[in-house]
Amino acid sequence: ADGYAGIKALLPPPPRRALVLIDPSYEDKNDYRHVLASLQDSLTRFATGVYMSWYPQLSRLESRQLPQKLMRLAPNWLHVSLTVQKPSDDGFGMHGSGLFVINPPWMLRKTLADVMPYLVKVLGQDSGSGFALESSDK
């Protein structure tokens, strides 16, 4: 089934608590637009839900612009990205990934701040490895 339609059909949930994970393939560049539209709609239906959206770090413009577009959707967000290698000279391939969380659990930022240096150390492949962690509460 279409996951974007599924989210729409299930929100708001009866217990009024939920975590929605959005993890499209992004093989179709329209997925970037679908993620934004789905989250925007979901937030009008269920503003207090926790929404997590994974995305690949690619040279593609849509991938680089997605976090800034997501930041404009809600006042409470957290964004973490892990870069495991420098982008290739030819602009192809994934060099990391990111996770954008709307209405994040209150200890998530601290947990990620503790864990991300370890992940860079273990998963990093070259001098381009690193992480970024930012949130609306700075």
CORLINFEN-V589737 format. One record per residue. N is the residue number from 1. RES is the residue in three letters. SS is DSSP state (H for helix, E for strand, C for the rest). PSI is psi in whole degrees, 0 to 359 (* if undefined). NEAR is the number of other ideal C-beta (glycine too) atoms within 8 Angstrom. Layout:
# CORLINFEN-V589737
N;RES;SS;PSI;NEAR / N;RES;SS;PSI;NEAR
This chain:
# CORLINFEN-V589737
1;ALA;C;164;4 / 2;ASP;C;115;5 / 3;GLY;H;325;8 / 4;TYR;H;320;9 / 5;ALA;H;325;8 / 6;GLY;H;319;9 / 7;ILE;H;313;13 / 8;LYS;H;320;11 / 9;ALA;H;334;6 / 10;LEU;H;353;6 / 11;LEU;C;140;12 / 12;PRO;C;150;8 / 13;PRO;C;153;10 / 14;PRO;C;321;4 / 15;PRO;C;356;5 / 16;ARG;C;23;7 / 17;ARG;C;137;6 / 18;ALA;C;153;10 / 19;LEU;E;125;7 / 20;VAL;E;120;11 / 21;LEU;E;125;7 / 22;ILE;E;119;13 / 23;ASP;C;66;5 / 24;PRO;C;168;8 / 25;SER;C;332;5 / 26;TYR;C;16;11 / 27;GLU;C;329;4 / 28;ASP;C;119;6 / 29;LYS;C;348;7 / 30;ASN;H;344;6 / 31;ASP;H;326;11 / 32;TYR;H;315;13 / 33;ARG;H;319;7 / 34;HIS;H;320;10 / 35;VAL;H;311;14 / 36;LEU;H;312;12 / 37;ALA;H;319;9 / 38;SER;H;317;12 / 39;LEU;H;319;14 / 40;GLN;H;314;9 / 41;ASP;H;316;10 / 42;SER;H;321;14 / 43;LEU;H;332;13 / 44;THR;H;330;6 / 45;ARG;H;326;8 / 46;PHE;C;79;11 / 47;ALA;C;336;6 / 48;THR;C;1;6 / 49;GLY;C;158;16 / 50;VAL;E;126;11 / 51;TYR;E;126;13 / 52;MET;E;128;12 / 53;SER;E;120;13 / 54;TRP;E;149;10 / 55;TYR;E;152;14 / 56;PRO;E;147;10 / 57;GLN;E;113;12 / 58;LEU;C;167;10 / 59;SER;C;343;8 / 60;ARG;C;134;7 / 61;LEU;H;317;5 / 62;GLU;H;321;8 / 63;SER;H;319;13 / 64;ARG;H;330;8 / 65;GLN;H;341;9 / 66;LEU;H;311;14 / 67;PRO;H;318;11 / 68;GLN;H;324;7 / 69;LYS;H;321;9 / 70;LEU;H;326;15 / 71;MET;H;333;9 / 72;ARG;C;352;5 / 73;LEU;C;328;11 / 74;ALA;C;153;8 / 75;PRO;C;341;4 / 76;ASN;C;107;8 / 77;TRP;E;163;15 / 78;LEU;E;138;13 / 79;HIS;E;126;15 / 80;VAL;E;139;13 / 81;SER;E;147;12 / 82;LEU;E;117;13 / 83;THR;E;124;12 / 84;VAL;C;346;9 / 85;GLN;C;161;11 / 86;LYS;C;146;7 / 87;PRO;C;144;10 / 88;SER;C;153;9 / 89;ASP;C;330;4 / 90;ASP;C;355;4 / 91;GLY;C;7;6 / 92;PHE;C;153;5 / 93;GLY;C;162;6 / 94;MET;C;133;7 / 95;HIS;C;4;12 / 96;GLY;E;190;11 / 97;SER;E;165;10 / 98;GLY;E;160;14 / 99;LEU;E;126;11 / 100;PHE;E;128;13 / 101;VAL;E;124;14 / 102;ILE;E;133;15 / 103;ASN;C;54;10 / 104;PRO;C;150;12 / 105;PRO;C;148;5 / 106;TRP;C;335;4 / 107;MET;C;0;6 / 108;LEU;H;318;10 / 109;ARG;H;313;11 / 110;LYS;H;318;7 / 111;THR;H;314;8 / 112;LEU;H;322;11 / 113;ALA;H;326;8 / 114;ASP;H;323;7 / 115;VAL;H;328;8 / 116;MET;H;320;12 / 117;PRO;H;323;8 / 118;TYR;H;316;7 / 119;LEU;H;322;10 / 120;VAL;H;316;12 / 121;LYS;H;318;7 / 122;VAL;H;322;6 / 123;LEU;H;342;9 / 124;GLY;C;140;10 / 125;GLN;C;342;6 / 126;ASP;C;189;7 / 127;SER;C;351;4 / 128;GLY;C;358;9 / 129;SER;C;146;11 / 130;GLY;E;183;8 / 131;PHE;E;160;11 / 132;ALA;E;139;8 / 133;LEU;E;120;11 / 134;GLU;E;155;7 / 135;SER;E;166;10 / 136;SER;C;338;8 / 137;ASP;C;1;5 / 138;LYS;C;*;4
